[in-house]
Amino acid sequence: MADPVAVSFSLQDFSGKRKTIVYFMDPASTVADAQAAHDITAPKLDAVIDAKIIGAHVTLPLDPEGTEKSAAIDGNRVREGSLLGYSATGTTKRFGLYVPSWKNAGFTGDTVINTGAYATFISDLLNYSDDNARAIIAYLDGVRTFRK
């Protein structure tokens, strides 16, 4: 069964607390379909809540690229991984990205190595932005970490 398209609404109450509500759509739905559904649903949702709608997002399922491994390797679990640190434009704050199941071979002690396939992946992330849509500009460091 294919993953559904997800449309989420971010809500904020009078005290500033935030929650998200998610609706699911047919996997074949497009961004235009999600926008149309949002435009129909948002006023109906707004009429029945006290909170304010402060944002909406759509998440589309993507097909695997095709060259990924067919089965997991007996190694680190998804809760054992690396925390990669980056700098981004327009801020002095660091952006951290947790990568689950980072291979043990990708560490020297508790430090992420930045050579070979690891360096290729670390550098590829420079094509993305941080969680505030600021361009990632430099890799700072990486450490072994554990997340539940």
C-alpha positions as CSV (number, residue, x, y, z in Angstrom):
1,M,0.0,0.0,0.0
2,A,1.4,3.4,-1.0
3,D,2.0,6.2,1.5
4,P,-0.7,8.8,1.5
5,V,-0.2,12.5,0.7
6,A,-0.4,14.4,4.0
7,V,-1.8,17.9,4.4
8,S,-1.1,19.5,7.8
9,F,-2.5,22.6,9.5
10,S,-0.5,24.3,12.2
11,L,-2.6,25.8,14.9
12,Q,-1.8,28.3,17.7
13,D,-3.9,29.0,20.7
14,F,-4.3,32.3,22.7
15,S,-1.4,31.3,25.0
16,G,1.0,30.7,22.1
17,K,0.9,26.9,22.3
18,R,1.0,25.1,19.0
19,K,-0.4,21.8,17.7
20,T,-0.7,20.3,14.2
21,I,-3.6,18.4,12.7
22,V,-2.9,16.2,9.7
23,Y,-5.3,15.1,6.9
24,F,-4.4,12.3,4.5
25,M,-5.2,12.1,0.8
26,D,-4.9,9.6,-2.0
27,P,-1.2,8.8,-2.8
28,A,-1.8,9.9,-6.4
29,S,-2.8,13.4,-5.3
30,T,-0.7,16.3,-6.6
31,V,0.4,19.6,-4.9
32,A,-2.5,21.3,-6.8
33,D,-5.0,18.7,-5.3
34,A,-3.6,19.3,-1.8
35,Q,-3.9,23.1,-2.3
36,A,-7.5,22.7,-3.5
37,A,-8.3,20.5,-0.5
38,H,-6.7,23.0,1.9
39,D,-8.6,25.9,0.4
40,I,-11.9,24.0,1.0
41,T,-11.0,22.7,4.4
42,A,-9.3,25.7,6.0
43,P,-12.4,27.9,6.4
44,K,-14.4,24.9,7.7
45,L,-11.7,24.1,10.3
46,D,-11.3,27.8,11.2
47,A,-15.1,28.0,12.0
48,V,-15.0,25.2,14.6
49,I,-11.8,26.0,16.5
50,D,-10.7,28.7,18.9
51,A,-7.0,28.5,17.8
52,K,-5.6,30.4,14.8
53,I,-4.4,28.6,11.7
54,I,-0.8,29.8,11.3
55,G,0.4,27.6,8.5
56,A,-0.2,24.6,6.3
57,H,2.1,22.0,4.7
58,V,1.9,19.2,2.2
59,T,4.0,16.0,2.3
60,L,4.2,14.0,-0.9
61,P,5.4,10.4,-1.0
62,L,8.4,9.7,-3.3
63,D,9.4,6.4,-4.9
64,P,12.7,5.0,-3.7
65,E,15.5,5.9,-6.1
66,G,16.1,2.2,-6.9
67,T,19.7,1.5,-6.0
68,E,19.3,1.4,-2.2
69,K,20.0,-1.8,-0.3
70,S,17.2,-4.4,-0.3
71,A,17.5,-5.2,3.4
72,A,18.9,-3.6,6.5
73,I,22.4,-4.6,7.6
74,D,22.9,-5.9,11.2
75,G,24.5,-2.9,12.6
76,N,23.4,0.3,14.3
77,R,19.7,0.6,15.1
78,V,17.8,3.7,14.0
79,R,18.1,5.2,17.6
80,E,21.9,5.0,17.2
81,G,23.2,7.6,14.8
82,S,25.1,10.8,14.2
83,L,24.3,14.4,14.8
84,L,25.7,16.5,12.0
85,G,26.3,20.2,12.7
86,Y,26.1,22.9,10.0
87,S,26.1,26.6,9.7
88,A,23.6,28.5,7.7
89,T,23.3,31.9,6.1
90,G,22.1,34.8,8.2
91,T,22.4,33.2,11.6
92,T,25.1,32.4,14.2
93,K,23.0,29.5,15.4
94,R,24.1,26.0,14.4
95,F,21.8,23.6,12.6
96,G,21.8,20.0,13.6
97,L,20.6,17.1,11.6
98,Y,20.2,13.7,13.2
99,V,21.0,10.7,10.8
100,P,19.6,7.5,12.2
101,S,21.6,4.2,12.0
102,W,24.9,5.9,11.0
103,K,27.4,3.1,10.4
104,N,29.9,2.3,13.1
105,A,32.6,2.5,10.5
106,G,31.7,6.2,10.1
107,F,33.0,7.1,13.5
108,T,36.4,7.6,15.0
109,G,35.5,7.1,18.7
110,D,32.4,9.3,19.0
111,T,33.4,11.7,16.1
112,V,31.9,11.4,12.6
113,I,34.6,10.9,10.0
114,N,34.5,13.1,6.9
115,T,36.0,11.0,4.2
116,G,34.8,8.7,1.5
117,A,31.0,8.0,1.3
118,Y,30.5,9.9,4.6
119,A,32.1,13.1,3.1
120,T,30.0,12.7,0.0
121,F,26.8,12.5,2.1
122,I,27.8,15.3,4.4
123,S,28.6,17.6,1.4
124,D,25.4,16.7,-0.3
125,L,23.5,18.3,2.5
126,L,24.9,21.6,1.5
127,N,22.3,21.6,-1.2
128,Y,19.5,22.0,1.4
129,S,18.4,24.5,3.9
130,D,17.9,24.6,7.7
131,D,14.5,24.5,9.4
132,N,14.2,28.2,8.8
133,A,14.7,28.0,5.1
134,R,18.3,29.5,5.3
135,A,20.9,27.9,3.0
136,I,23.3,25.5,4.7
137,I,26.7,26.8,3.9
138,A,29.3,24.8,5.9
139,Y,29.7,21.5,7.7
140,L,31.0,22.0,11.2
141,D,31.3,18.6,12.9
142,G,29.5,15.4,13.7
143,V,29.1,13.3,16.8
144,R,27.7,9.9,17.8
145,T,24.4,10.2,19.5
146,F,21.5,8.2,20.8
147,R,17.8,9.1,20.3
148,K,14.7,7.2,21.3
